[in-house]
Amino acid sequence: MPIFPVRTDAPLLNGPPQGQWTAADWEQLPADGNRYEIINGVLYLVCWSDELYTPSYFHQYIIFNLTRLVGIPAFEQGLAHVAFAPIGVFMPGCDPVQPDFVVVKKERAAIIHDRRIYGIPDLIVEILSPSNRAYDETTKMNAYAAAGLPEFGVVDPMSKQLRIFELDVPGQFREARVFHEGDTAHFKCLPTIEFKVGDLFAGAPDSTL
C-alpha cells in the first residue's frame, strides 16, 4: 500500500484541513498503533497497525545493523547519540517526521529533550521499501533539504546500495555518493566509523521486502 496524505475529514481521525496540521495537532492524534508524519502541514500515514503493512523483518534487520555498525560505535566512542523509529523529529517544515535512523552528535545533544528531538539532526537514514520509495526519495528528501539537514542516507535493500546526500546549498542536496555491496562507506558526520555496505544486509534469514 503506498504512503498517502490522510483523509482528515474521516470520522475516526478528525483534524484541521490538509496543509494546516501542526505539531500540536500531531500530539493529539489517537494512540491507534499507526505512525503519522507531518510535512509542510500535510498529515501522512507512514505505517499501519495492520500486520500486512508494518515494516518487514528485513527492514528491521537493516536498522539493527545500522545501530550495530554505526550507532553503537558512535556511542561507545563518545561521538553521538542515535535513535530509530518510532521517534518524533521536529524540524522546520517537518513537525514531526519519524525517520528510520537518526544521529545527533554529542555536542548537540541539547536538541534531545521532552521525549523528542527538537532541531536538525546531523544525519538521518531512511530504508526504502516498495510502499515508501517515492515518499522517501521525493517528499521526505525535499523536506529534509529544505529544513537544512546536513546529511541524508538512503538504504536500498533491492539493489543492496547506500546513497549518501550532503547539503549543497540551502534547500538542495548535492549528487549522492553511491556505495555498493562490496564497498566500504562512512558518513561525513562520523568519519572515523567505517563499515562494509554489504554488512547491512548479510546474514538475514529473510530478505523479503
Phi and psi in degrees as a GROMACS rama.xvg file:
@    title "Ramachandran Plot"
@    xaxis  label "Phi"
@    yaxis  label "Psi"
@TYPE xy
-72.5936  156.568  PRO-2
-76.2112  139.896  ILE-3
-150.52  157.229  PHE-4
-62.4878  141.034  PRO-5
-76.4791  143.508  VAL-6
-76.2065  102.212  ARG-7
-84.5147  1.27745  THR-8
-93.5007  1.26408  ASP-9
-69.9403  144.759  ALA-10
-64.3575  -25.8158  PRO-11
-87.3044  -6.27061  LEU-12
-145.082  74.1357  LEU-13
-76.6228  146.468  ASN-14
-178.198  -176.997  GLY-15
-67.877  167.544  PRO-16
-61.9729  151.376  PRO-17
-57.6954  139.868  GLN-18
96.7882  -9.90863  GLY-19
-122.426  10.6239  GLN-20
-72.2652  144.323  TRP-21
-127.589  171.585  THR-22
-59.245  -38.3691  ALA-23
-63.0331  -37.849  ALA-24
-64.9593  -41.1883  ASP-25
-60.6506  -41.3004  TRP-26
-62.934  -22.29  GLU-27
-93.2823  0.576556  GLN-28
-64.5147  149.324  LEU-29
-67.8819  149.53  PRO-30
-81.8099  74.6693  ALA-31
-102.218  8.03397  ASP-32
85.7993  -7.25669  GLY-33
-87.2851  163.412  ASN-34
-117.98  123.679  ARG-35
-117.775  149.438  TYR-36
-133.618  154.051  GLU-37
-122.852  121.943  ILE-38
-125.924  120.499  ILE-39
51.1224  41.4715  ASN-40
81.0803  0.653268  GLY-41
-102.293  129.672  VAL-42
-87.4844  125.725  LEU-43
-116.796  141.918  TYR-44
-96.6512  114.171  LEU-45
-111.761  -9.25157  VAL-46
-154.534  130.797  CYS-47
-98.076  148.283  TRP-48
-71.206  -24.8859  SER-49
-58.4371  130.105  ASP-50
-60.3032  -21.7754  GLU-51
-68.8553  -21.7116  LEU-52
-120.732  9.06699  TYR-53
-77.0725  160.263  THR-54
-57.5967  148.178  PRO-55
-72.2544  164.911  SER-56
-57.1079  -42.8974  TYR-57
-62.2379  -38.4019  PHE-58
-58.5361  -47.2302  HIS-59
-67.0307  -34.4649  GLN-60
-62.2669  -40.2665  TYR-61
-68.1607  -40.1666  ILE-62
-60.7049  -42.6828  ILE-63
-58.0389  -44.346  PHE-64
-70.9251  -33.5109  ASN-65
-60.626  -40.8811  LEU-66
-65.9722  -44.3185  THR-67
-66.8774  -42.9079  ARG-68
-87.8437  -27.6602  LEU-69
-118.144  -51.8426  VAL-70
-65.8682  -49.3836  GLY-71
-65.6449  -46.4463  ILE-72
-58.6939  -39.6762  PRO-73
-62.9717  -40.5829  ALA-74
-69.2282  -45.7209  PHE-75
-66.0326  -29.9857  GLU-76
-86.6596  3.02448  GLN-77
69.9932  28.0671  GLY-78
-96.222  -35.779  LEU-79
-161.337  164.658  ALA-80
-108.267  147.396  HIS-81
-127.065  157.142  VAL-82
-148.015  161.527  ALA-83
-144.14  160.145  PHE-84
-59.2269  145.119  ALA-85
-87.2437  127.523  PRO-86
-148.465  131.196  ILE-87
-80.6712  125.236  GLY-88
-118.163  119.352  VAL-89
-106.832  112.577  PHE-90
-129.378  165.197  MET-91
-55.2194  123.323  PRO-92
81.6725  -8.31714  GLY-93
-128.355  91.4672  CYS-94
-140.614  76.7177  ASP-95
-113.628  175.143  PRO-96
-114.504  163.142  VAL-97
-128.674  80.1998  GLN-98
-67.1683  162.935  PRO-99
-69.4554  -38.826  ASP-100
-149.845  132.951  PHE-101
-133.623  138.416  VAL-102
-123.147  129.645  VAL-103
-123.418  119.166  VAL-104
-63.618  149.978  LYS-105
-56.8191  -38.6289  LYS-106
-70.4572  -9.19815  GLU-107
-113.436  19.3752  ARG-108
-62.0161  -15.7822  ALA-109
-63.9965  -18.4279  ALA-110
-75.4522  -8.57947  ILE-111
-96.7579  109.743  ILE-112
-164.232  160.453  HIS-113
51.1848  42.9911  ASP-114
77.7756  -4.80528  ARG-115
-131.34  -178.861  ARG-116
-112.752  113.506  ILE-117
-109.765  86.7087  TYR-118
150.929  -176.531  GLY-119
-94.3897  115.742  ILE-120
-64.998  171.424  PRO-121
-83.7046  -23.8732  ASP-122
-155.442  137.672  LEU-123
-126.346  137.528  ILE-124
-123.445  131.758  VAL-125
-115.223  143.362  GLU-126
-108.626  122.068  ILE-127
-74.5794  146.248  LEU-128
-139.006  165.934  SER-129
-54.6342  -30.7489  PRO-130
-84.221  -21.573  SER-131
-116.218  2.76867  ASN-132
-55.7034  -53.3062  ARG-133
-66.024  -37.3427  ALA-134
-64.4013  -46.876  TYR-135
-70.6536  -38.997  ASP-136
-85.8327  -11.2775  GLU-137
-123.176  -69.6383  THR-138
-59.0038  -53.3798  THR-139
-72.9281  -38.4917  LYS-140
-60.6764  -45.2237  MET-141
-63.0557  -40.342  ASN-142
-66.8246  -40.5445  ALA-143
-64.2478  -42.5418  TYR-144
-63.1056  -43.6803  ALA-145
-63.743  -33.174  ALA-146
-73.8724  -18.7582  ALA-147
95.1657  20.7949  GLY-148
-60.9664  124.738  LEU-149
-74.086  -25.3495  PRO-150
-150.415  134.546  GLU-151
-136.32  123.606  PHE-152
-108.352  140.878  GLY-153
-124.041  119.274  VAL-154
-99.0429  124.872  VAL-155
-110.571  100.105  ASP-156
-64.7879  -27.6225  PRO-157
-66.9375  -42.2748  MET-158
-98.63  1.49409  SER-159
52.7946  53.8785  LYS-160
-133.433  148.227  GLN-161
-121.824  128.463  LEU-162
-117.156  130.666  ARG-163
-117.916  122.018  ILE-164
-107.456  135.887  PHE-165
-117.388  144.089  GLU-166
-64.2513  127.561  LEU-167
-94.1189  -61.9617  ASP-168
-131.732  162.333  VAL-169
-51.1441  124.675  PRO-170
89.4683  3.1364  GLY-171
-148.971  127.992  GLN-172
-85.3689  147.819  PHE-173
-79.7459  169.744  ARG-174
-56.1863  142.053  GLU-175
-68.9685  147.195  ALA-176
-83.4505  128.153  ARG-177
-111.448  128.078  VAL-178
-121.247  133.429  PHE-179
-101.812  177.591  HIS-180
-55.2865  -35.818  GLU-181
-88.6791  0.660116  GLY-182
-89.4913  156.646  ASP-183
-101.004  133.878  THR-184
-129.151  164.454  ALA-185
-152.083  155.705  HIS-186
-90.3475  145.128  PHE-187
-59.429  -34.9689  LYS-188
-74.0726  -15.2866  CYS-189
-132.561  67.134  LEU-190
-65.6698  -20.9869  PRO-191
-88.4746  -5.34684  THR-192
-106.378  100.252  ILE-193
-102.139  151.636  GLU-194
-152.168  154.579  PHE-195
-84.0848  127.964  LYS-196
-58.457  -38.0229  VAL-197
-60.8034  -25.1145  GLY-198
-70.7977  -14.9759  ASP-199
-67.9153  -26.1819  LEU-200
-113.455  -21.9623  PHE-201
-64.5267  140.673  ALA-202
83.2714  1.52304  GLY-203
-65.9699  127.69  ALA-204
-70.0327  -18.1533  PRO-205
-145.997  117.367  ASP-206
-107.42  21.6301  SER-207
-68.1488  132.984  THR-208
